[in-house]
Amino acid sequence: MNPGREASTVSRWRLILGQEAEGQLSSYCEGGNLALSDEEQIMDAALAAIYDDTSVVSSGGTSSGSGKGKGAGSGHAAIHLSKWLGDVRTFFPEDVVSIIQNDAMERKGWKQLLFEPELLATVKPDIQLVGTLLSLKGKIPEKTKDTARQLVQAVVDDLVKLLETDIRRAVTGALNKRQHSPLPSLSGLDWKRTIQRNLKHYDTERKLIIPERFYYFDRARRSKEWTVIVDIDQSGSMADSIIWASIIGSIFASIPSLNTRVVVFDTEVVDLTEQCGNDPVDMLFGIQLGGGTDIHKSVKYCEQFIEEPKKTLFIIVSDLYEGGNQSGLIRRMRELRESGVRTMCLLALSDGGKPFYDEQLAKQLSRDGTPCFACTPALLPALVEGALKGQDLAELSKRLGALQG
């Protein structure tokens, strides 16, 4: 093996395993000496602060952690949090920064340090951070609220950019069924149909078709053609899914052909439709993570918005751990399907792994015609398009690779 490559591999393992593995790894180095570069020492100290027992001091001088250090490059010294955040963002890739940052909050209990605006401003905004801020929003002091909102806004903007084009394309593709309109619009001109219908008016002398009538695609479509209801479980275990679902609900609300309702629930039901249409960040801050779960009550509430069942898409985002009337829920969902409503249950809407959910209830709903599956946000536009087109969602989700319930 190339000596340089071998030394680099050993150093990488040293960073992964920590200072305690240094003695064993040194035997693989030339001369038995494992020396980390200056950059690697900074990386090692940053990792040790989370994965060893190094204590960390906030910018205000508050100590966090056990105060007992093991990481190379740090000794027993406390780490200044603002410097630590800067080192992590400087020396690690973005996806790794998110992992380390979230581990810091979960393993070390540093969530309270997010209440300091100067520190919060240096944190990398991501969906996990938004979930943390939402769970703490009742405790965030006034001086930090503006910074917290800016971080949430940055994440919301990124997620909207990621999904909006695909969702709009999916909805318009499903609803724009090549209907024709007498309204003149060059961009909406159906050239093929116009030519076919006017071939009999071909002028042989001028070698031109003289159209007697033009045919246009109906691109405008009548307003509020479909009702889409997004019913979101706001229990703490659903944090990532809640954020994604809220963003998607706000995109639905911006599409003129859809009448969108966004509802969240625990043991109570809260209608966030107005906030959804005005500002998705306001909507997110209207969510209260935690509490019990009464899906049946939320479905009963949402029924009032179903005016034309065959033109309604009802999406439940929940792990289905029902704390309310389970038999009533099963009956209501079955009745919605029988009336013509197109229903689906997203057990998880995130980029994470296999979700935890009530398998028995998921199977019962699936048998009654409401497919239950977990999917990534990237798959949802195709599923929405399939639902609006009347496709078999269970089969479509299998083809797309969604995790079946």
C-alpha positions in Angstrom: 0.0 0.0 0.0 1.1 3.5 -0.7 2.6 4.9 2.6 0.9 8.2 2.3 -2.5 6.6 1.7 -1.9 4.1 4.6 -1.1 7.0 6.9 -4.2 8.9 5.8 -6.3 5.8 6.4 -4.9 5.3 9.9 -5.5 8.9 10.7 -9.1 8.6 9.6 -9.6 5.6 11.8 -8.0 7.5 14.7 -10.6 10.3 14.2 -13.4 7.8 14.1 -12.3 5.7 17.2 -10.9 8.5 19.4 -7.8 8.9 21.5 -8.2 5.6 23.3 -7.5 3.7 20.0 -4.3 5.7 19.4 -1.9 3.1 21.0 -3.3 0.3 18.8 -3.3 2.3 15.6 0.3 3.6 16.1 1.6 0.1 15.3 0.4 0.6 11.8 2.4 3.8 11.3 6.0 4.1 10.3 8.2 4.3 13.4 5.2 3.5 15.6 4.2 7.2 15.7 0.7 8.3 14.8 0.8 12.1 14.3 -2.3 14.0 13.4 -1.9 17.2 11.3 -3.0 20.5 12.7 -6.3 20.3 10.8 -6.9 16.8 12.1 -6.2 17.8 15.6 -8.9 20.5 15.3 -11.3 17.9 13.9 -10.4 15.5 16.7 -11.1 18.0 19.4 -14.5 18.9 17.8 -15.5 15.2 17.7 -14.2 14.5 21.2 -16.4 17.3 22.5 -19.4 15.3 21.5 -18.4 11.7 21.5 -16.0 11.8 24.5 -16.5 13.6 27.8 -14.9 17.0 27.0 -16.8 19.8 28.6 -18.0 22.7 26.5 -18.4 26.4 27.5 -21.0 28.6 25.9 -20.1 32.1 24.7 -21.5 33.3 28.0 -19.2 31.2 30.0 -21.7 28.4 30.9 -20.2 25.0 31.1 -21.9 22.0 29.5 -20.8 18.4 29.6 -19.1 16.4 32.3 -15.9 18.3 32.4 -13.8 15.2 31.9 -11.9 15.2 28.6 -10.4 12.3 26.6 -10.0 13.8 23.1 -6.6 14.3 21.5 -5.9 17.9 20.7 -8.2 19.0 23.5 -6.8 17.4 26.7 -9.0 18.3 29.6 -9.7 21.8 28.4 -13.2 23.1 27.9 -14.3 23.9 24.4 -15.7 27.3 23.6 -19.0 26.5 21.9 -18.9 29.3 19.3 -15.4 28.2 18.3 -16.5 24.6 18.2 -19.4 25.4 15.9 -17.0 27.3 13.6 -14.5 24.4 13.5 -17.3 21.9 12.7 -18.6 24.0 9.8 -15.0 24.6 8.5 -13.5 21.1 8.6 -16.5 18.8 7.9 -18.8 18.3 4.9 -22.3 19.8 5.2 -24.1 16.4 5.6 -21.6 15.5 8.4 -22.1 18.9 10.0 -25.8 18.2 10.4 -25.1 14.8 12.1 -22.5 16.2 14.5 -24.7 19.2 15.3 -27.7 17.1 16.1 -25.7 14.6 18.1 -24.4 17.5 20.2 -28.0 18.5 21.1 -29.1 14.9 21.7 -26.0 13.5 23.4 -24.9 16.5 25.4 -28.1 18.3 26.0 -27.0 21.5 24.4 -30.5 22.6 23.3 -30.6 25.3 25.9 -27.5 26.9 24.2 -29.7 27.5 21.1 -31.4 30.3 23.2 -28.3 32.5 22.7 -28.8 34.4 19.4 -25.1 34.8 18.7 -24.7 31.0 18.9 -27.9 30.1 17.1 -26.8 32.3 14.2 -23.7 30.1 13.7 -25.6 26.8 13.5 -26.2 25.1 10.2 -29.9 25.3 9.5 -31.4 21.9 8.6 -34.7 20.0 9.1 -33.6 18.4 12.3 -32.7 21.8 13.8 -36.2 23.1 12.8 -37.7 20.2 14.6 -35.6 21.0 17.7 -36.6 24.7 17.6 -40.3 23.8 17.2 -40.1 21.5 20.2 -38.5 24.3 22.3 -40.5 27.2 20.8 -42.4 27.9 24.0 -39.1 28.4 25.9 -37.3 30.5 23.3 -36.6 33.9 24.8 -37.6 37.1 23.0 -34.0 38.0 22.1 -33.6 34.7 20.2 -36.9 34.5 18.4 -35.9 36.6 15.3 -32.8 34.5 14.8 -34.8 31.3 15.2 -37.3 32.4 12.7 -34.6 33.3 10.2 -33.2 29.8 10.5 -36.6 28.2 10.0 -37.2 30.5 7.0 -33.9 29.4 5.4 -34.9 25.8 5.7 -38.4 26.4 4.5 -37.1 28.3 1.4 -34.7 25.4 0.6 -37.4 22.8 0.9 -39.9 24.8 -1.2 -37.2 25.1 -3.9 -36.6 21.4 -3.7 -40.2 20.4 -4.1 -42.3 23.1 -5.6 -41.6 22.5 -9.3 -42.2 18.8 -9.1 -45.4 19.2 -7.2 -46.8 21.9 -9.5 -45.9 19.8 -12.5 -47.6 16.7 -11.0 -50.8 18.6 -10.2 -51.1 20.4 -13.5 -50.1 17.2 -15.4 -52.9 15.3 -13.6 -55.6 18.0 -14.0 -54.7 19.3 -17.5 -56.5 16.5 -19.4 -56.2 18.0 -22.8 -59.7 19.6 -22.6 -60.3 22.3 -25.1 -61.3 25.9 -24.7 -62.7 28.5 -27.0 -60.4 31.2 -25.4 -57.7 32.2 -27.9 -54.1 31.7 -26.6 -51.2 31.0 -28.8 -49.3 29.2 -26.0 -52.3 26.9 -25.6 -52.9 26.2 -29.2 -53.4 22.5 -30.0 -51.5 22.4 -33.3 -52.1 18.7 -34.0 -55.8 18.8 -33.5 -56.1 22.2 -35.3 -54.3 20.8 -38.4 -56.2 17.5 -38.4 -59.6 19.2 -38.2 -58.8 21.7 -40.9 -57.1 19.5 -43.5 -60.3 19.8 -45.6 -59.5 23.5 -45.9 -56.2 23.0 -47.6 -55.6 25.6 -50.3 -53.8 23.8 -53.2 -52.8 26.9 -55.0 -51.2 28.6 -52.0 -50.2 25.3 -50.5 -51.5 26.4 -47.1 -54.1 25.2 -44.7 -56.7 27.9 -44.1 -58.0 27.1 -40.6 -61.7 27.6 -40.2 -61.5 26.9 -36.5 -58.7 26.8 -33.9 -58.5 24.4 -31.0 -56.8 25.2 -27.7 -55.8 23.3 -24.6 -57.6 24.5 -21.5 -54.5 25.7 -19.5 -56.4 27.9 -17.1 -58.8 25.2 -15.8 -61.5 26.4 -13.4 -60.4 27.5 -10.0 -60.5 25.1 -7.1 -61.1 22.0 -9.1 -59.9 19.7 -6.4 -59.9 19.7 -2.6 -56.7 18.5 -1.0 -56.8 17.9 2.8 -53.5 17.3 4.6 -54.2 16.0 8.1 -51.0 16.0 10.2 -50.2 14.1 13.4 -48.1 16.5 15.5 -46.9 14.0 18.1 -43.2 14.4 18.9 -42.1 11.2 17.0 -43.4 12.7 13.7 -41.2 15.9 13.8 -39.5 15.5 10.4 -42.7 14.3 8.7 -44.6 17.3 10.1 -42.1 19.8 8.6 -42.1 18.1 5.2 -45.9 17.8 5.2 -46.4 21.5 6.2 -44.1 22.6 3.4 -46.0 20.4 0.9 -49.3 21.8 2.2 -48.1 25.3 1.7 -47.2 24.5 -1.9 -50.6 22.9 -2.5 -52.2 26.1 -1.1 -50.3 28.2 -3.7 -51.8 26.2 -6.6 -55.0 27.9 -7.9 -56.7 24.7 -9.0 -56.6 23.3 -5.5 -58.7 24.1 -2.5 -56.2 23.2 0.3 -56.9 22.5 3.9 -54.0 21.9 6.4 -55.0 20.5 9.8 -52.8 19.3 12.7 -53.8 17.2 15.6 -52.8 15.5 18.9 -55.8 15.0 21.2 -57.1 18.3 19.9 -57.5 19.6 16.3 -56.0 22.8 15.0 -56.8 24.2 11.6 -53.7 25.9 10.1 -55.1 26.6 6.7 -55.0 30.3 7.0 -51.3 30.4 8.2 -50.5 27.8 5.5 -51.8 30.1 2.7 -50.1 33.2 4.2 -46.7 32.0 5.5 -45.5 28.4 6.0 -43.1 29.6 8.7 -46.1 31.0 10.7 -47.7 27.6 10.1 -44.7 25.7 11.5 -44.6 27.9 14.6 -48.3 27.1 15.1 -47.5 23.4 15.5 -47.2 22.1 19.0 -45.0 18.9 19.0 -45.9 16.2 21.5 -49.1 15.2 23.3 -51.5 12.4 22.6 -53.1 11.3 19.4 -56.7 11.3 18.3 -56.8 10.6 14.6 -60.5 9.8 14.6 -61.4 13.3 15.9 -59.2 14.9 13.2 -60.8 12.9 10.4 -64.3 13.8 11.7 -63.3 17.5 11.7 -61.9 17.2 8.1 -65.1 15.7 6.8 -66.8 19.1 6.8 -64.5 20.2 3.9 -65.5 17.4 1.6 -68.1 18.8 -0.8 -67.4 16.7 -3.8 -65.9 13.3 -2.7 -64.7 12.3 -6.1 -62.8 15.5 -6.4 -61.1 15.2 -3.0 -57.7 13.9 -2.0 -57.3 13.2 1.7 -53.8 12.7 3.0 -53.2 11.6 6.6 -49.6 11.9 7.9 -49.4 9.7 11.0 -47.7 6.7 12.5 -51.3 5.5 13.4 -50.7 5.0 17.1 -54.3 5.9 17.7 -55.2 7.0 21.3 -58.8 7.8 20.4 -61.6 5.8 18.8 -59.8 3.2 16.6 -62.9 1.4 15.4 -64.5 4.8 14.6 -61.5 5.8 12.6 -61.5 2.6 10.6 -65.2 3.1 9.9 -64.9 6.7 8.8 -61.9 6.0 6.5 -63.8 3.2 4.9 -66.9 5.4 4.4 -64.7 8.1 2.8 -63.3 5.6 0.4 -66.7 4.3 -0.5 -68.0 7.8 -1.2 -65.2 8.3 -3.7 -62.6 10.3 -1.7 -59.1 9.3 -2.7 -57.2 8.6 0.5 -53.7 7.8 1.5 -51.8 7.5 4.8 -48.1 8.6 5.0 -46.6 6.7 7.9 -43.5 8.8 7.5 -42.6 11.6 5.1 -38.8 12.0 5.5 -35.4 11.0 4.2 -34.9 8.8 7.3 -35.0 5.1 7.8 -37.8 2.6 8.5 -40.6 4.3 10.5 -42.2 2.9 13.6 -46.0 2.7 13.2 -49.0 0.6 14.2 -48.8 -2.3 11.7 -52.2 -3.7 12.5 -54.0 -0.5 11.9 -52.0 0.2 8.8 -52.9 -3.2 7.4 -56.6 -2.7 8.2 -56.8 0.7 6.5 -54.9 -0.7 3.5 -57.4 -3.6 3.2 -60.2 -1.0 3.3 -58.7 0.9 0.4 -56.5 3.5 2.1 -52.9 2.6 1.1 -50.4 3.2 4.0 -46.8 3.7 3.2 -43.7 5.7 4.1 -42.0 7.6 1.4 -39.3 10.3 0.8 -40.5 13.8 -0.2 -39.1 13.2 -3.6 -41.6 10.4 -4.3 -44.6 12.3 -3.2 -45.3 14.4 -6.3 -45.6 11.2 -8.4 -48.0 9.7 -5.8 -50.1 12.9 -5.7 -50.3 12.8 -9.5 -51.3 9.2 -9.5 -54.0 9.9 -6.9 -55.5 12.7 -8.9 -55.5 10.5 -12.0 -57.2 7.7 -10.2 -54.4 5.3 -10.3 -54.0 2.4 -7.9 -51.8 4.0 -5.2 -50.8 0.7 -3.6 -49.4 -0.5 -6.9 -47.9 2.9 -7.7 -46.2 3.1 -4.4 -44.7 -0.3 -4.9 -43.3 0.6 -8.3 -41.8 3.8 -6.9 -40.2 1.9 -4.0 -42.2 3.4 -1.1 -42.2 1.4 2.1 -45.5 -0.4 2.5 -47.5 -0.5 5.7 
